[in-house]
Amino acid sequence: MSLYIRFFCSILILTIVKTSLTDIPYCDYFDTVDISGLESVNDTYIYQGLTIPSNLTGEYNYKKLMYGYEQHVEKHLRACACKLWPCVRICCPRKNILANGSCSDGFDEEISMNMVDLTLMESMKRYPSFKDLRMAPKLRFQKLLVLRDEFQASDELVSPKEDEYTILSDGSLIFFNTNELFYKETYCLYPQIPSDFPKSIWIVKHNLMEIWPTGVFETKVVSLIFDILTGLVYLYIKKLRNLLGKCIISCVMCRSMATIFSLLSDNNWLSQFCLLIGYSLKLFNTATLLWTSVISHHLWKLLTSMGREEPRNQFLIYSAFAWGIPAIGTGVIYVINQIWEKDLHKWNMMPLIGYYKCGDGPSDWLSRGLIGICISFNVIMFILTFVHIWKTKSELKKLMRNKEMTITCLSFDTKTYLLFLRLSVIMGAILIMEFVIFFGVFNGRFVLLLYNVFGIIVFIVLILKRSTLILLMER
């Protein structure tokens, strides 16, 4: 037994030693830069004109996030560049981030020309209070290292005057009016160029955001598979390809496409097509919401109308509505981004496609309004249909004398009402979860996982029922 304990302790110690040796000693992670794409020359690396010796480099298999969170990534080489030169962090939208971590927004050249005018203050170690620090002399550096930082989901933009804030030599930022101290990993600068930079600058504060649980990717993939299976079954069985079936196929396939583009955005796949992914995600998300409204309207019309014949061109009308509005809305969003992208005063009004992620950002007021309208419309359709069902059952009770007619009506109505209840529950759940996730109410983690496995629920409710299985066996 003692031999096993010694062996286990030896493995543990070797693992700890190996991990500690890969990190750069006495260097904060946020003072490091990724130099995986650089080649060593005489045991040194050249980064933005800075010569970095190999003893200030190390391999990392994780990415450090704000507030102590870590994310596992592929092993890569990093250098403690900010230990040699003072660093300043400039925000970069996701759509402009290149594979090597650099930014293609064209700011780097403009920033490097004006960066000498951005003077810093000494660290707070020599000045115990904010008042003393404000009176301290500024340090002027001939060279500052520019690091590009990503936008976050909970970012807040402020535009202080030149004398309302200062940046310390260790990268921290202080707001004198509120005596707030922001560490280097919790903010980045976003200059407007051309402008009188650095006197006029926006500060992007990274607020604390919720870290989503593990398993999100796996559940999305599994749900996507079941969504596709549901659509294929409806396409395969001819009796299910009626008007309602075509609407269900369109809704399920739109949700499948939205999931695919969401996976591309979340995992930064095909990042060179970030804007295309973002606008496509917006299009299919909006189309999914509108197809749920189309299904609600069609169910109400199906249950309340006396005739059961489906109009020949009805699906074309539904398609024009469910695809036309998302196409127009996506075009409007594109125009808004093109016009207001350089005017950060309208930041909270912008859909922000391609900034935080390839998809839309948290200030997408257009999506908020559409979700609210769709939820209201579906609720109205559900209430109207439920009232009709209740009135119909009340009238049937009065016709109990005619037993044969009653059985026929009840058997037909029971199937229709069950279908109505199934689809109402599915569409209502989709809209409610869209609302919860987008507006961040209740327990977002639980709802996100439930939303990601919703394709499985739809498959069980619509496909794994007796009538559909019989049709499959007959086919």
N, C-alpha and C positions, 0 to 999 in steps of 0.2 A: 504493500500500500504506500509506503514511504517513497518507493521508486516512482510511482505514478504521480505523487504530489510534487516531487522534485522536477519531473519531466514537465508537468503543467506549469510550474513556476518559471522554469527556464524559457518555455515558449512565450509566456506572458511578458517576461523581462525583455526578451529579444524583440517582441512586437512593439513594446513601449520605446525601446532604444531606437529601433528603426524609424518609428514615427517621429521621434524627437529630432533625429538626425536630418530628416527631410526638410523640416521647417528651418527657416533662417533664424539663428539665435538673436535675441534682443531686438527683434523687428516686428512691429505691429503689422498684421496682415494687410490693413488698409494703407500701409506705406509701400506695398509691393505692387509690381506691374507684371503682366504676362509677357514673357520674352521667348515663348516657345518657337516663334518663327525666326528668331535671330540665330546666327552662327557665331561660335566662339572664335575670337581672333587673339592669339597670344594670351589665352586664359582670361580674356575679358569680353564684355559685350557692349555694343554701342547702341544706346537707346535715346533718340531725339538729341543726338550730339553729346550725350552723357556717357562717359566710360565707366562701366560697372565691373568691378573685379569679381571673380568666380566665388570668393568667400562670402559675397553678399547675395548669392543665389541659392535656391533650394527647390525641391520638387514638392508639389502639393496635389492631393487627390480630393480636395474639397474647396468649396467656395463659401466664404464667410459672408453672411447677410447681416442686416442690422439687428441690434439688441441681442447678440449672442447666438443667433440661429446659424446653422451650417447646412450646406447642400452638397451632396456627393457628386463629383464630376470626374472626368477622365484626368489621369495624372498629367501634369504640365509643369513647366519650369517658370519660376517667378524670381524677380530681383527686387531687392530693397532699395529702390531708386530714390525714394523720398528721404532717405538717410543722408544722401549726398547733396541733393538740391531741394529747396522748398517746393511743395506741390500745390497746385490749385486744381480743383475738380470742376469740369465744365460738363453740363448735361448733354446727352446725345439721344435723340429719338430712336426707338427700336428700328424704324425703317432705314436709318442711316448707319447702323452698327454693322461693320464688316466682320468677316470670319476671324480675323486676327485681333479683334477688339478695338480697332481704330474706328474713326467716324468719318463719314463722307459728306458731312453737311457744309464743308468749305469754311468752317470757323477757324480751323487750326492756324492757317496762315495769317488771318486777320488778328487772331488772339496773340500770336507770337510777336507781331509787330507792335502791339500796344501793351503787352504784359509788363514791360519795364515800368509803366506808370502805376501798376497795381502794387502799392507798398504794403508791407505787413508789419504787425506789431510783435513784440517779443512774447514769449510764453508767460502764462499767469504765475509761474513759479516765483518770479521776482516781484510780482505785484499782488498782494493778498485780496484786494477788492476791485470791483468794476470801476469805481471812481478813480483809484490810483492808476489802473490800466489805461483809462481814457486819457490821462495826462501824460502817459509814457510816450517817448519818442518812437516814431515809426522807423522800421528797418527797410532799407531800399536794396533790392536785389537786382543784379544785372540779368539774371536768368532764373526763370521759374519753370518747373516741369508741369506740363499740361496733361492731366489725366481725364479721360472721358468716362462719365458715369451714366447709368441708365435711369430713366424715369421709373417711378414706382406707382402702384395703384392708388395710394392715398396721398399723393403729392399736393402741396399747397404753395402757391406762388405769392411772393411779396416783392414789392419794389421800393426798398428804403432809400432815403437820401444818403448822400456820401458820408455825412457825419453821424448817421444813425447806427452804423455797424462797423465792424472791423474784423479782419482775418488775422489770426495769430500765426506765428511761424510754424507751429506744429499742425496746422491745418484746421484748427477749431475756429468757429465763427461766433461773434458776440453781437447781440442787439442791445445797445445801450439804453434805449427807451424802456425796455421790459426786463433788462438784466437777464436775458436768456442766453444760455451757452449751448451751442450745437456742435457736437463732435463731427469730425471730418466725414464719417460714414453716413451721417444723417442729413446731409444737404449737398447741393451742387449749384453752381452758378449757371445762368442761362442768359448770355448777352444777346442783345439785338444789334445786328451788324447789317448795314452801316448805322452807327450811332456814336455818341460821345463816350464809348467804352474806354475806361472802366467806370467813369463817373455815373453812367446810367446803366444799371444792371438789374436783372431779376434774380432773386434767390429762391430756389426750389427746396422746400423743406420736406424731407421724407418722414411722414408721420408713421406711427406704429400701425402695422397692418397684420391681419390674421393670416397665419400660415396654414395652408390647406393640408389636410391629412394625406398620408401615404395611400397608394392604391387608386388614386384618381385616374391615372393613365390606363391602368388595367381595366377598371370598370367602364371607362369610356369605350375602349376597344370592344369589350364583350357586348355592351349595349348597342354599339354600331352594328355588330354582326347580327344581332336579333332584329334590329330595325330593318336591315336589308332582307333577312329571311321573311319578315312579315310582308314586305312589299313584293317579294318574289312569289309567295304563296297566293296573294291576291292577283298577281299577273298570271299565274299558272292555271287557276280555276276560273273557267269562263263565267260561271254563275255569280262569281264575286265581282266581276268587272262591269257592274252596273254603275249608275251615276254616283251613288254613295261610295262604292268601292274605288272608283277612280279618284275621288276626293281623298279617301284614306291613303291610297297609294302615293298621291302627290304630297300629302302631309308627311308621311313616313320618310319618303325619299328626300324631301327638303331637310328634314331633321338629320338624316344620314349625312348629307352633304355639309350641313352646318357642323356636325361632329368632326368630320374629316378636316375641315378648315380650322376648327378649334384646336385639334391635335397638332396641326402644322404650326399654328401660332404659339401654343403653349410650349412646345418643344423646340421652337426656333428652327424648324426644318424649312428648307428652301427659303432661307432668309433673304436671298436676293430678290424674291418676289413678294416681299412683305406687304406692300400696299395692295397688290392684287389679292393676296390672301385675306387681308383685312376687309376690303370692300366686298369680296365674295362671301365672307362670313356674315357681314351685315345683311347682304341680300337674302341669303338662305334663312337666317334667323327670323327676319321680318316676314318672309314668305311662309315659314312654319306657323307663325302666330296668325296670319291671315287665313291660312287653310283651316285652322281650328275654328275660326269664326264662320267660314263657309260651311263647314260640316254642321255647326250648331244651327245655322239658318236653314240648311237643307233638311235636317231632322225635324225642325219645327214645321217647315212647309210640308214634309212628308206625312207627319202625324195629324196635321190640322186640315189638310186638303182632302176633299172627297175623292178626287181622281188619283189613280196610282200610276198613270202613264208619265214617263219621264220625257220632258221636252228634248228634242233632238239637239238643239244648240245650247242647252243649259250648261254643259260642262265648259264650253268655250267661253261663255259669259263668266262663269266662276273663275276660269283660268286667267281671263283678262283682268279681273279684279285682284286675284291673289298674287299675280306676277307683276301687273302694271304698277300698283302702288309701291311695292318694294323697289322696283326699278327706278321709279321717279324719286323716291325717298333717298336711295343710294346716290343718285345723281345730284340731288340737293346737298347731301352731306359732302360730296366731292367738291362742289363749288364753294361751300362754306369753308372747308379746309384750305382751299386755294386762296380765298380772299382774306381770311382772318388768321392764317397761319403765322404771319409775321407781326400781328398785332396782339401782344400778350395781354392787353387789357380785356380782351374778349375770351380769355382762357377758359373761364367757367361756362362759356356758352358754346364751346367747340366740341364736336364729337370726338376729336383727338384720335383719328384713325392713324395707327402706326407710331404712336408716341410711347405709351406704357407697354402695349403689346401691338402685334399686327392688327388685332381687332380694335373695337372701340374702347374708349376710356370711361372712367366713372362719371364724367360730367356730360354724358350723352343724353341730353334732354329730349331728343327726338324719340329714342327708344323708350324712355320713361313714359312719355305721352302715349306712344303706341300701345305699350303693355297695358296702361290704364284703360285705354279705349277698348281694347280687345277683351279685357276682363269684364268691363261693364256690359259690352254687347253680349258676351256669352252668358252672363248672369241673367240678363233680360230674356234671352232666348230660352234659357232653362226654366225660368219662372213661367213664361207664357206657355211653354210646352207642358209643364207640370200642371198648370191650371186647366189646360185642355184635357189632360189625362184624368184629372179629378172630376171634371164635369162629365166626361164620357162615362166613367164608371158609375157616377150618380144616375145618369140616364139609363144605363144598362140595368140597374137595380129595379127600375120601374117596369122593365120589360121582362121580368122573371116569368110571366105567364107563358110566353112563347119560348119554350125550352130549347127547341132546335136552333132557333135564330141566336139565342143567347150563347150557346156553346160555340157556334161558329164564330161569332164576333169576339168572344173572349179568347179563343185559341189564337186567332189572328192578332188581336191586340197584345196578348201576352208576349209573343215573339218580338213584335215591334217595340213594345215598351222596354223589354230586356235589352234590346240593341241600343235603344235610346239611353238607358241608364249606364250601360257599359261605356259608350262613347262619351257621354257627359262626364263621367268620372275621369276618363283618360284626359280629355281636353281641359277639364277644370284643373286637374293636377298639374298638367304642363304649364298652364298659365300662372297658377299659384306659385309653383316652384321658380318660374322665370321671375316673378315679382319678388319673391323672397331673396333669390340670389342677387338680382340686379340692385335692389334697394338695401340689401344687407340687414334685413330684420330677422329676428328669431335666431335659431341655431344654424348659421350658414354652412358649417361643416357637414352636419347631418343631411341637410337639404341638398347640398351639392352631390353627396354620394348617392342619395335617393334619385336625384335627377339623372345621374350618370347610368344608373341601372334601370332607368325607366323603359328602355327598349325591351328588356326582359319582361317587364310587367305587361306592356302592350302585346307582346307575342303570346303571353299566357292568356290574356283576356280575349284576344281576337282570333287566335289560331288554335290554341289548345282547348277548344270547346267542341261539344259533340257534333253539331251541325257541320262545322268546318272540317273536322276529321273524317266524317262520313263522305263529304265531297271529295276529299283527298283520296280516300280509298276507292271511290267510284271512278275517279279519273285514271 
